[in-house]
Amino acid sequence: MLVKGQNYNSPTQYMFLDEKRRLGLVKRLKKQITKFEIKPEQLRFTTN
């Protein structure tokens, strides 16, 4: 902060580790769904 002249960022602005892991998992799943050409009806997800 002092060396780089940047403002202080509160730790509450950072994602918690479990949130980062969840986002990484979602990203990998989306990539695999695209790779294997899986259709939403094959996954049996329901949307309302």
PyMOL Python script that loads the backbone (N, CA, C, O; Angstrom):
from pymol import cmd

cmd.read_pdbstr("""\
ATOM      1  N   MET A   1       0.837  -1.179   0.000  1.00  0.00           N
ATOM      2  CA  MET A   1       0.000   0.000   0.000  1.00  0.00           C
ATOM      3  C   MET A   1       0.887   1.249   0.000  1.00  0.00           C
ATOM      4  O   MET A   1       0.675   2.163  -0.797  1.00  0.00           O
ATOM      5  N   LEU A   2       1.845   1.285   0.863  1.00  0.00           N
ATOM      6  CA  LEU A   2       2.702   2.462   0.928  1.00  0.00           C
ATOM      7  C   LEU A   2       3.696   2.507  -0.237  1.00  0.00           C
ATOM      8  O   LEU A   2       3.977   3.574  -0.782  1.00  0.00           O
ATOM      9  N   VAL A   3       4.215   1.354  -0.606  1.00  0.00           N
ATOM     10  CA  VAL A   3       5.224   1.299  -1.660  1.00  0.00           C
ATOM     11  C   VAL A   3       4.617   1.602  -3.024  1.00  0.00           C
ATOM     12  O   VAL A   3       5.185   2.362  -3.808  1.00  0.00           O
ATOM     13  N   LYS A   4       3.458   1.005  -3.305  1.00  0.00           N
ATOM     14  CA  LYS A   4       2.832   1.145  -4.625  1.00  0.00           C
ATOM     15  C   LYS A   4       1.874   2.327  -4.706  1.00  0.00           C
ATOM     16  O   LYS A   4       1.418   2.670  -5.797  1.00  0.00           O
ATOM     17  N   GLY A   5       1.567   2.939  -3.607  1.00  0.00           N
ATOM     18  CA  GLY A   5       0.664   4.082  -3.606  1.00  0.00           C
ATOM     19  C   GLY A   5      -0.780   3.731  -3.913  1.00  0.00           C
ATOM     20  O   GLY A   5      -1.522   4.554  -4.450  1.00  0.00           O
ATOM     21  N   GLN A   6      -1.184   2.511  -3.573  1.00  0.00           N
ATOM     22  CA  GLN A   6      -2.558   2.067  -3.828  1.00  0.00           C
ATOM     23  C   GLN A   6      -3.405   2.240  -2.575  1.00  0.00           C
ATOM     24  O   GLN A   6      -2.895   2.264  -1.456  1.00  0.00           O
ATOM     25  N   ASN A   7      -4.708   2.358  -2.792  1.00  0.00           N
ATOM     26  CA  ASN A   7      -5.636   2.447  -1.675  1.00  0.00           C
ATOM     27  C   ASN A   7      -5.763   1.097  -0.993  1.00  0.00           C
ATOM     28  O   ASN A   7      -5.524   0.053  -1.599  1.00  0.00           O
ATOM     29  N   TYR A   8      -6.143   1.135   0.272  1.00  0.00           N
ATOM     30  CA  TYR A   8      -6.349  -0.094   1.040  1.00  0.00           C
ATOM     31  C   TYR A   8      -7.625  -0.775   0.588  1.00  0.00           C
ATOM     32  O   TYR A   8      -8.669  -0.130   0.490  1.00  0.00           O
ATOM     33  N   ASN A   9      -7.557  -2.084   0.308  1.00  0.00           N
ATOM     34  CA  ASN A   9      -8.727  -2.884  -0.031  1.00  0.00           C
ATOM     35  C   ASN A   9      -9.048  -3.797   1.145  1.00  0.00           C
ATOM     36  O   ASN A   9      -8.228  -4.619   1.552  1.00  0.00           O
ATOM     37  N   SER A  10     -10.215  -3.643   1.666  1.00  0.00           N
ATOM     38  CA  SER A  10     -10.659  -4.447   2.796  1.00  0.00           C
ATOM     39  C   SER A  10     -10.705  -5.929   2.417  1.00  0.00           C
ATOM     40  O   SER A  10     -11.083  -6.263   1.294  1.00  0.00           O
ATOM     41  N   PRO A  11     -10.329  -6.819   3.331  1.00  0.00           N
ATOM     42  CA  PRO A  11     -10.379  -8.259   3.027  1.00  0.00           C
ATOM     43  C   PRO A  11     -11.781  -8.764   2.698  1.00  0.00           C
ATOM     44  O   PRO A  11     -11.916  -9.824   2.087  1.00  0.00           O
ATOM     45  N   THR A  12     -12.810  -8.048   3.078  1.00  0.00           N
ATOM     46  CA  THR A  12     -14.163  -8.500   2.783  1.00  0.00           C
ATOM     47  C   THR A  12     -14.456  -8.427   1.287  1.00  0.00           C
ATOM     48  O   THR A  12     -15.441  -9.006   0.827  1.00  0.00           O
ATOM     49  N   GLN A  13     -13.630  -7.735   0.527  1.00  0.00           N
ATOM     50  CA  GLN A  13     -13.843  -7.647  -0.912  1.00  0.00           C
ATOM     51  C   GLN A  13     -13.303  -8.870  -1.646  1.00  0.00           C
ATOM     52  O   GLN A  13     -13.662  -9.105  -2.800  1.00  0.00           O
ATOM     53  N   TYR A  14     -12.456  -9.641  -1.000  1.00  0.00           N
ATOM     54  CA  TYR A  14     -11.881 -10.820  -1.627  1.00  0.00           C
ATOM     55  C   TYR A  14     -12.857 -11.982  -1.529  1.00  0.00           C
ATOM     56  O   TYR A  14     -13.645 -12.068  -0.587  1.00  0.00           O
ATOM     57  N   MET A  15     -12.797 -12.870  -2.506  1.00  0.00           N
ATOM     58  CA  MET A  15     -13.634 -14.061  -2.455  1.00  0.00           C
ATOM     59  C   MET A  15     -13.049 -15.034  -1.445  1.00  0.00           C
ATOM     60  O   MET A  15     -11.833 -15.131  -1.282  1.00  0.00           O
ATOM     61  N   PHE A  16     -13.909 -15.728  -0.793  1.00  0.00           N
ATOM     62  CA  PHE A  16     -13.451 -16.771   0.110  1.00  0.00           C
ATOM     63  C   PHE A  16     -12.991 -17.958  -0.718  1.00  0.00           C
ATOM     64  O   PHE A  16     -13.424 -18.129  -1.858  1.00  0.00           O
ATOM     65  N   LEU A  17     -12.132 -18.765  -0.161  1.00  0.00           N
ATOM     66  CA  LEU A  17     -11.530 -19.882  -0.875  1.00  0.00           C
ATOM     67  C   LEU A  17     -12.574 -20.838  -1.440  1.00  0.00           C
ATOM     68  O   LEU A  17     -12.429 -21.308  -2.569  1.00  0.00           O
ATOM     69  N   ASP A  18     -13.624 -21.134  -0.673  1.00  0.00           N
ATOM     70  CA  ASP A  18     -14.649 -22.056  -1.170  1.00  0.00           C
ATOM     71  C   ASP A  18     -15.396 -21.468  -2.363  1.00  0.00           C
ATOM     72  O   ASP A  18     -15.822 -22.214  -3.243  1.00  0.00           O
ATOM     73  N   GLU A  19     -15.563 -20.145  -2.412  1.00  0.00           N
ATOM     74  CA  GLU A  19     -16.200 -19.511  -3.559  1.00  0.00           C
ATOM     75  C   GLU A  19     -15.323 -19.635  -4.794  1.00  0.00           C
ATOM     76  O   GLU A  19     -15.825 -19.872  -5.892  1.00  0.00           O
ATOM     77  N   LYS A  20     -14.010 -19.476  -4.622  1.00  0.00           N
ATOM     78  CA  LYS A  20     -13.083 -19.628  -5.746  1.00  0.00           C
ATOM     79  C   LYS A  20     -13.112 -21.051  -6.276  1.00  0.00           C
ATOM     80  O   LYS A  20     -13.121 -21.271  -7.487  1.00  0.00           O
ATOM     81  N   ARG A  21     -13.126 -22.008  -5.375  1.00  0.00           N
ATOM     82  CA  ARG A  21     -13.181 -23.417  -5.796  1.00  0.00           C
ATOM     83  C   ARG A  21     -14.465 -23.708  -6.553  1.00  0.00           C
ATOM     84  O   ARG A  21     -14.442 -24.399  -7.572  1.00  0.00           O
ATOM     85  N   ARG A  22     -15.582 -23.191  -6.068  1.00  0.00           N
ATOM     86  CA  ARG A  22     -16.878 -23.413  -6.714  1.00  0.00           C
ATOM     87  C   ARG A  22     -16.885 -22.812  -8.121  1.00  0.00           C
ATOM     88  O   ARG A  22     -17.366 -23.442  -9.062  1.00  0.00           O
ATOM     89  N   LEU A  23     -16.355 -21.602  -8.265  1.00  0.00           N
ATOM     90  CA  LEU A  23     -16.306 -20.980  -9.579  1.00  0.00           C
ATOM     91  C   LEU A  23     -15.406 -21.760 -10.535  1.00  0.00           C
ATOM     92  O   LEU A  23     -15.708 -21.884 -11.722  1.00  0.00           O
ATOM     93  N   GLY A  24     -14.302 -22.281 -10.012  1.00  0.00           N
ATOM     94  CA  GLY A  24     -13.414 -23.099 -10.827  1.00  0.00           C
ATOM     95  C   GLY A  24     -14.088 -24.379 -11.274  1.00  0.00           C
ATOM     96  O   GLY A  24     -13.918 -24.812 -12.414  1.00  0.00           O
ATOM     97  N   LEU A  25     -14.851 -24.984 -10.384  1.00  0.00           N
ATOM     98  CA  LEU A  25     -15.584 -26.206 -10.715  1.00  0.00           C
ATOM     99  C   LEU A  25     -16.614 -25.940 -11.802  1.00  0.00           C
ATOM    100  O   LEU A  25     -16.732 -26.711 -12.754  1.00  0.00           O
ATOM    101  N   VAL A  26     -17.354 -24.854 -11.662  1.00  0.00           N
ATOM    102  CA  VAL A  26     -18.367 -24.496 -12.660  1.00  0.00           C
ATOM    103  C   VAL A  26     -17.706 -24.269 -14.016  1.00  0.00           C
ATOM    104  O   VAL A  26     -18.219 -24.708 -15.046  1.00  0.00           O
ATOM    105  N   LYS A  27     -16.579 -23.590 -14.011  1.00  0.00           N
ATOM    106  CA  LYS A  27     -15.857 -23.320 -15.255  1.00  0.00           C
ATOM    107  C   LYS A  27     -15.419 -24.624 -15.935  1.00  0.00           C
ATOM    108  O   LYS A  27     -15.568 -24.785 -17.146  1.00  0.00           O
ATOM    109  N   ARG A  28     -14.876 -25.554 -15.130  1.00  0.00           N
ATOM    110  CA  ARG A  28     -14.448 -26.840 -15.693  1.00  0.00           C
ATOM    111  C   ARG A  28     -15.634 -27.637 -16.227  1.00  0.00           C
ATOM    112  O   ARG A  28     -15.540 -28.257 -17.287  1.00  0.00           O
ATOM    113  N   LEU A  29     -16.751 -27.624 -15.495  1.00  0.00           N
ATOM    114  CA  LEU A  29     -17.932 -28.358 -15.942  1.00  0.00           C
ATOM    115  C   LEU A  29     -18.470 -27.803 -17.253  1.00  0.00           C
ATOM    116  O   LEU A  29     -18.837 -28.564 -18.148  1.00  0.00           O
ATOM    117  N   LYS A  30     -18.518 -26.484 -17.369  1.00  0.00           N
ATOM    118  CA  LYS A  30     -18.985 -25.870 -18.610  1.00  0.00           C
ATOM    119  C   LYS A  30     -18.094 -26.271 -19.773  1.00  0.00           C
ATOM    120  O   LYS A  30     -18.582 -26.562 -20.865  1.00  0.00           O
ATOM    121  N   LYS A  31     -16.789 -26.286 -19.540  1.00  0.00           N
ATOM    122  CA  LYS A  31     -15.837 -26.661 -20.590  1.00  0.00           C
ATOM    123  C   LYS A  31     -16.047 -28.115 -21.009  1.00  0.00           C
ATOM    124  O   LYS A  31     -16.009 -28.425 -22.199  1.00  0.00           O
ATOM    125  N   GLN A  32     -16.268 -29.006 -20.044  1.00  0.00           N
ATOM    126  CA  GLN A  32     -16.473 -30.420 -20.354  1.00  0.00           C
ATOM    127  C   GLN A  32     -17.804 -30.649 -21.061  1.00  0.00           C
ATOM    128  O   GLN A  32     -17.891 -31.488 -21.957  1.00  0.00           O
ATOM    129  N   ILE A  33     -18.835 -29.917 -20.670  1.00  0.00           N
ATOM    130  CA  ILE A  33     -20.135 -30.033 -21.326  1.00  0.00           C
ATOM    131  C   ILE A  33     -20.003 -29.663 -22.797  1.00  0.00           C
ATOM    132  O   ILE A  33     -20.557 -30.336 -23.666  1.00  0.00           O
ATOM    133  N   THR A  34     -19.268 -28.595 -23.069  1.00  0.00           N
ATOM    134  CA  THR A  34     -19.043 -28.175 -24.448  1.00  0.00           C
ATOM    135  C   THR A  34     -18.196 -29.205 -25.187  1.00  0.00           C
ATOM    136  O   THR A  34     -18.496 -29.550 -26.330  1.00  0.00           O
ATOM    137  N   LYS A  35     -17.156 -29.691 -24.552  1.00  0.00           N
ATOM    138  CA  LYS A  35     -16.241 -30.645 -25.175  1.00  0.00           C
ATOM    139  C   LYS A  35     -16.962 -31.929 -25.587  1.00  0.00           C
ATOM    140  O   LYS A  35     -16.742 -32.441 -26.684  1.00  0.00           O
ATOM    141  N   PHE A  36     -17.809 -32.439 -24.720  1.00  0.00           N
ATOM    142  CA  PHE A  36     -18.494 -33.698 -24.986  1.00  0.00           C
ATOM    143  C   PHE A  36     -19.856 -33.514 -25.653  1.00  0.00           C
ATOM    144  O   PHE A  36     -20.592 -34.482 -25.842  1.00  0.00           O
ATOM    145  N   GLU A  37     -20.189 -32.276 -26.007  1.00  0.00           N
ATOM    146  CA  GLU A  37     -21.431 -31.938 -26.706  1.00  0.00           C
ATOM    147  C   GLU A  37     -22.652 -32.499 -25.987  1.00  0.00           C
ATOM    148  O   GLU A  37     -23.509 -33.136 -26.600  1.00  0.00           O
ATOM    149  N   ILE A  38     -22.721 -32.256 -24.690  1.00  0.00           N
ATOM    150  CA  ILE A  38     -23.832 -32.730 -23.874  1.00  0.00           C
ATOM    151  C   ILE A  38     -24.961 -31.710 -23.946  1.00  0.00           C
ATOM    152  O   ILE A  38     -24.735 -30.507 -23.816  1.00  0.00           O
ATOM    153  N   LYS A  39     -26.164 -32.198 -24.153  1.00  0.00           N
ATOM    154  CA  LYS A  39     -27.350 -31.349 -24.234  1.00  0.00           C
ATOM    155  C   LYS A  39     -27.965 -31.210 -22.850  1.00  0.00           C
ATOM    156  O   LYS A  39     -27.847 -32.119 -22.028  1.00  0.00           O
ATOM    157  N   PRO A  40     -28.627 -30.072 -22.579  1.00  0.00           N
ATOM    158  CA  PRO A  40     -29.247 -29.869 -21.251  1.00  0.00           C
ATOM    159  C   PRO A  40     -30.234 -30.962 -20.868  1.00  0.00           C
ATOM    160  O   PRO A  40     -30.317 -31.333 -19.697  1.00  0.00           O
ATOM    161  N   GLU A  41     -30.984 -31.483 -21.834  1.00  0.00           N
ATOM    162  CA  GLU A  41     -31.961 -32.533 -21.510  1.00  0.00           C
ATOM    163  C   GLU A  41     -31.274 -33.838 -21.101  1.00  0.00           C
ATOM    164  O   GLU A  41     -31.873 -34.654 -20.400  1.00  0.00           O
ATOM    165  N   GLN A  42     -30.028 -34.044 -21.531  1.00  0.00           N
ATOM    166  CA  GLN A  42     -29.284 -35.225 -21.107  1.00  0.00           C
ATOM    167  C   GLN A  42     -28.862 -35.115 -19.649  1.00  0.00           C
ATOM    168  O   GLN A  42     -28.679 -36.131 -18.977  1.00  0.00           O
ATOM    169  N   LEU A  43     -28.707 -33.902 -19.159  1.00  0.00           N
ATOM    170  CA  LEU A  43     -28.310 -33.696 -17.765  1.00  0.00           C
ATOM    171  C   LEU A  43     -29.491 -33.722 -16.823  1.00  0.00           C
ATOM    172  O   LEU A  43     -29.325 -33.825 -15.607  1.00  0.00           O
ATOM    173  N   ARG A  44     -30.687 -33.629 -17.384  1.00  0.00           N
ATOM    174  CA  ARG A  44     -31.949 -33.648 -16.614  1.00  0.00           C
ATOM    175  C   ARG A  44     -32.029 -32.506 -15.615  1.00  0.00           C
ATOM    176  O   ARG A  44     -32.533 -32.679 -14.506  1.00  0.00           O
ATOM    177  N   PHE A  45     -31.529 -31.333 -16.009  1.00  0.00           N
ATOM    178  CA  PHE A  45     -31.702 -30.143 -15.205  1.00  0.00           C
ATOM    179  C   PHE A  45     -33.090 -29.593 -15.464  1.00  0.00           C
ATOM    180  O   PHE A  45     -33.596 -29.676 -16.583  1.00  0.00           O
ATOM    181  N   THR A  46     -33.702 -29.037 -14.445  1.00  0.00           N
ATOM    182  CA  THR A  46     -34.998 -28.398 -14.634  1.00  0.00           C
ATOM    183  C   THR A  46     -34.839 -26.927 -14.355  1.00  0.00           C
ATOM    184  O   THR A  46     -34.164 -26.532 -13.405  1.00  0.00           O
ATOM    185  N   THR A  47     -35.461 -26.114 -15.186  1.00  0.00           N
ATOM    186  CA  THR A  47     -35.446 -24.664 -14.983  1.00  0.00           C
ATOM    187  C   THR A  47     -36.868 -24.183 -14.882  1.00  0.00           C
ATOM    188  O   THR A  47     -37.755 -24.666 -15.586  1.00  0.00           O
ATOM    189  N   ASN A  48     -37.079 -23.231 -14.008  1.00  0.00           N
ATOM    190  CA  ASN A  48     -38.435 -22.660 -13.830  1.00  0.00           C
ATOM    191  C   ASN A  48     -38.403 -21.204 -14.158  1.00  0.00           C
ATOM    192  O   ASN A  48     -39.430 -20.531 -14.076  1.00  0.00           O
TER     193      ASN A  48
END
""", "prot")
cmd.dss("prot")
cmd.show_as("cartoon", "prot")
cmd.util.cbc("prot")
cmd.orient("prot")
